[in-house]
Amino acid sequence: MSTSLKVALSMPIKDRDFQYIRTLVRSRTGVVLTEDKTYLVESRLAFLVKEAGVSSLEKLLVKLQSESFSTLHQHVIEAMMTTETLFFRDIEPFEALKEFLLPELIEKRQSQRNLNIWSAACSSGQEPYSIAMLIREKFPQLASWKISLIASDISSKMLDLARTGCYNQHQISRGLPVELVDKYFHRLGTEWQIDRQIRHMVEFHQFNILETWPLLPAMDIIFLRNVLIYFDVSTKKEILAKVRQLLRPDGYLFLGGGETTINLDDGFEPVKLNKAIGYRLRKI
């Protein structure tokens, strides 16, 4: 741990300051920081002390609470977001894409030759790039189709990283088969960069799924994985209602392994796709 970080963490965060951060994050993102997240808040804020031009965590909190909403507040919010991700994370949904969903949708969309896929809360981009590589590897017939692969996140920092397509050795080693590294990545200094042809398949956009959504095309497939777990029940319902309006009648939604639409939105029905669970709009 660096000396500056040790200094920033030398004084534990006061309860009123913790409550301020909780309120700030929830009001802007809907994410609920539970009472046991004190150390997480302390450690992540400590890295912003230098950026704020102050000498301690305490002074950072004073600065935040004495000024109107600014870039610093946005950076604090982004620092609280969980950005854990990896290539082909929880492989089952990708297997379902390959074995069931894409073959089915290719047959159904032959006349339009168009597919829309959305990776929500994409973090540093491994999920949408995994989808792009799967399409390129297994479905060469889609090369002549119009594929809109949209990826979004609340964090401008994560999106900047995603757009570069650069990953360190640790990130490359997690979930990515060696043959795909050899085929689609090249060394760039100490990192690996995904090839331009894959980067150009993905459109990255910044927006907050809690706020008004930008105009998006009707989606054939939506990946909204490991997102709902951070919200309270009412917010989960609001998000799923928006998803329901965006998903095509024969489209599919994927949630994280510990997430479900059951008891939240009766407009969806679960569909077992081998080892994966997808969700379709319930037919009336």
C-alpha positions in Angstrom: 0.0 0.0 0.0 1.4 3.4 -0.9 2.2 6.0 1.7 -0.4 8.4 0.4 -3.1 5.7 0.6 -2.1 4.8 4.1 -2.3 8.4 5.2 -5.8 8.8 3.5 -7.0 5.7 5.4 -5.5 6.7 8.7 -8.8 8.2 9.9 -11.9 6.0 9.4 -14.8 7.6 7.7 -17.4 9.1 10.0 -20.9 7.7 9.9 -22.5 10.9 8.7 -19.9 11.0 5.8 -20.6 7.4 5.0 -24.3 8.2 4.8 -23.6 11.1 2.5 -21.8 8.8 0.1 -24.5 6.2 0.3 -27.1 8.9 -0.5 -25.0 10.4 -3.3 -24.5 7.0 -5.0 -28.1 5.9 -4.6 -29.6 9.1 -5.8 -27.5 9.1 -8.9 -27.3 5.4 -9.8 -29.9 3.5 -7.7 -27.1 1.4 -6.3 -27.5 0.6 -2.6 -24.3 0.5 -0.5 -25.1 -1.6 2.5 -23.9 -0.8 6.0 -21.0 -3.3 5.8 -19.4 -1.4 2.9 -17.6 1.2 5.0 -14.1 -0.1 4.3 -14.9 -0.3 0.6 -16.0 3.3 0.6 -12.9 4.3 2.5 -10.4 2.5 0.3 -11.9 3.6 -3.0 -12.2 7.3 -1.9 -8.6 7.2 -0.7 -7.4 6.9 -4.3 -9.3 10.1 -5.1 -7.6 12.3 -2.4 -4.7 13.3 -4.7 -7.1 14.0 -7.6 -9.1 16.3 -5.5 -6.0 18.3 -4.5 -6.5 17.7 -0.8 -4.4 16.1 1.8 -6.7 13.6 3.5 -9.9 11.6 3.2 -11.6 13.9 5.7 -10.8 17.0 3.6 -12.1 15.2 0.5 -15.4 14.6 2.2 -15.6 18.2 3.3 -15.0 19.3 -0.3 -17.6 17.0 -1.7 -20.3 18.2 0.7 -19.5 21.9 0.4 -19.6 22.1 -3.4 -22.3 21.6 -6.0 -22.3 18.4 -8.2 -19.1 18.3 -10.2 -16.7 16.0 -12.1 -15.3 15.0 -8.7 -18.6 13.8 -7.5 -19.0 11.8 -10.7 -15.6 10.3 -10.2 -16.6 9.3 -6.6 -19.8 7.7 -7.9 -17.8 5.8 -10.6 -15.3 4.7 -7.9 -18.1 3.0 -6.0 -19.2 0.9 -8.9 -18.1 -2.7 -9.1 -16.2 -3.2 -12.3 -15.3 -6.9 -12.0 -15.6 -8.7 -15.4 -13.7 -11.1 -17.6 -13.9 -12.6 -21.0 -16.6 -15.2 -21.5 -17.6 -14.8 -17.9 -19.9 -17.7 -16.7 -19.6 -19.5 -20.1 -23.2 -20.8 -20.2 -24.9 -17.8 -21.7 -22.2 -17.7 -24.5 -22.8 -21.4 -25.1 -26.5 -20.7 -25.3 -25.8 -17.9 -27.9 -23.8 -20.3 -30.0 -26.0 -23.4 -29.8 -29.5 -21.9 -29.6 -30.1 -18.2 -29.8 -28.1 -17.1 -32.8 -29.0 -20.0 -35.0 -32.7 -19.4 -34.2 -32.5 -15.7 -34.7 -30.5 -16.0 -38.0 -33.3 -18.2 -39.3 -36.0 -15.8 -38.2 -34.2 -12.6 -39.4 -33.3 -13.9 -42.9 -35.4 -11.3 -44.6 -34.2 -8.3 -42.5 -30.6 -9.5 -42.1 -30.3 -7.4 -39.0 -29.5 -8.2 -35.3 -29.4 -5.9 -32.4 -27.5 -6.9 -29.2 -27.0 -4.8 -26.0 -24.4 -5.4 -23.4 -25.5 -3.3 -20.4 -23.0 -2.3 -17.7 -20.2 -3.6 -19.9 -17.4 -2.2 -17.6 -14.0 -2.5 -19.4 -15.5 -4.3 -22.4 -14.8 -8.0 -22.0 -18.4 -9.0 -22.4 -19.2 -7.3 -25.7 -15.9 -8.2 -27.1 -16.6 -11.9 -26.2 -19.9 -11.7 -28.1 -18.1 -10.1 -31.0 -15.4 -12.8 -31.2 -18.1 -15.5 -30.9 -20.0 -14.0 -33.8 -16.8 -13.7 -35.9 -15.7 -17.3 -35.1 -18.9 -19.3 -35.3 -21.2 -17.3 -37.6 -19.3 -16.1 -40.7 -22.6 -15.7 -42.6 -23.3 -12.7 -40.4 -20.4 -10.8 -42.0 -22.9 -9.5 -44.6 -25.6 -8.6 -42.0 -26.1 -5.4 -40.1 -25.1 -6.2 -36.6 -25.6 -3.5 -34.0 -23.6 -4.6 -30.9 -24.1 -1.8 -28.3 -22.3 -1.7 -25.0 -23.0 0.8 -22.3 -21.8 1.7 -18.8 -22.2 4.5 -16.3 -18.4 4.9 -16.0 -16.6 7.1 -18.5 -13.3 5.7 -17.2 -14.3 2.1 -17.9 -15.6 3.0 -21.3 -12.3 4.7 -22.2 -10.5 1.5 -21.3 -13.0 -0.6 -23.3 -12.7 1.5 -26.4 -8.9 1.0 -26.4 -9.4 -2.8 -26.3 -6.2 -3.0 -24.2 -5.8 -5.6 -21.5 -3.0 -6.8 -19.2 -1.7 -10.3 -18.9 -3.9 -11.1 -15.9 -7.1 -10.0 -17.8 -6.1 -11.9 -20.9 -5.6 -15.0 -18.8 -9.0 -15.0 -17.4 -11.6 -16.9 -19.5 -10.0 -16.3 -22.9 -8.9 -19.4 -24.8 -5.3 -19.2 -26.1 -6.4 -19.7 -29.7 -8.5 -16.5 -29.5 -5.6 -14.6 -28.0 -3.4 -15.7 -30.9 -6.1 -14.9 -33.5 -7.6 -11.6 -32.3 -5.0 -9.9 -30.1 -1.5 -8.4 -30.6 1.1 -7.2 -28.1 1.2 -3.5 -27.4 4.0 -2.8 -25.0 3.2 -4.7 -21.8 -0.5 -5.2 -22.8 -2.5 -7.0 -25.4 -4.8 -5.1 -27.7 -7.8 -6.7 -29.4 -7.7 -6.3 -33.2 -9.4 -3.3 -34.9 -11.9 -5.5 -36.7 -13.4 -6.7 -33.4 -13.2 -3.2 -31.8 -15.2 -1.8 -34.7 -18.0 -4.3 -34.1 -18.9 -2.7 -30.8 -20.5 0.7 -30.2 -19.7 2.1 -26.7 -22.1 4.5 -25.0 -22.2 6.1 -21.6 -25.5 6.3 -19.8 -27.1 5.6 -16.5 -29.7 2.8 -16.7 -31.5 4.5 -13.8 -32.1 7.7 -15.8 -33.9 8.2 -19.1 -32.5 5.8 -21.7 -31.3 7.1 -25.0 -33.1 6.1 -28.2 -32.1 2.4 -28.7 -33.3 0.0 -31.4 -35.5 -2.9 -30.5 -33.2 -5.6 -29.1 -32.9 -9.2 -30.1 -30.6 -10.0 -27.2 -29.9 -8.1 -24.0 -27.1 -9.0 -21.5 -28.0 -7.4 -18.2 -25.9 -9.6 -16.0 -24.8 -9.0 -12.4 -26.5 -5.6 -12.4 -29.9 -6.0 -10.7 -28.2 -7.4 -7.5 -27.1 -3.9 -6.6 -30.6 -2.3 -6.6 -33.5 -2.5 -4.3 -36.7 -4.2 -5.4 -38.5 -1.1 -6.7 -35.5 -0.1 -8.8 -35.2 -3.7 -10.2 -38.8 -3.5 -11.3 -38.4 -0.2 -13.0 -35.4 -1.5 -14.9 -37.1 -4.7 -16.0 -40.1 -2.7 -17.1 -37.8 -0.7 -19.4 -36.1 -3.8 -20.7 -39.5 -5.3 -21.5 -40.4 -2.4 -23.7 -37.0 -2.6 -25.5 -36.9 -6.4 -26.1 -38.4 -7.8 -29.3 -41.3 -10.2 -28.8 -39.0 -13.2 -29.7 -35.8 -11.7 -28.2 -33.9 -13.0 -25.1 -32.7 -11.4 -21.9 -29.8 -12.8 -19.9 -29.3 -12.0 -16.2 -26.6 -13.0 -13.8 -26.5 -16.4 -12.2 -28.0 -15.1 -8.9 -30.6 -12.9 -10.6 -34.1 -13.5 -11.8 -37.3 -11.8 -13.0 -39.5 -14.0 -10.9 -41.5 -12.1 -8.4 -40.3 -8.9 -10.0 -41.9 -8.8 -13.5 -44.5 -11.2 -14.7 -44.0 -10.1 -18.2 -41.0 -12.4 -18.6 -40.8 -16.2 -18.6 -37.6 -18.2 -18.0 -36.4 -20.5 -20.7 -33.8 -23.2 -20.0 -31.1 -23.3 -22.7 -29.1 -26.3 -21.7 -27.1 -25.0 -18.6 -28.2 -21.3 -19.1 -31.4 -19.6 -18.2 -32.7 -16.9 -20.6 -35.9 -14.8 -20.3 -38.4 -14.2 -23.0 -41.5 -12.0 -23.1 -44.5 -13.9 -21.9 -47.1 -14.3 -24.6 -50.4 -12.8 -23.7 
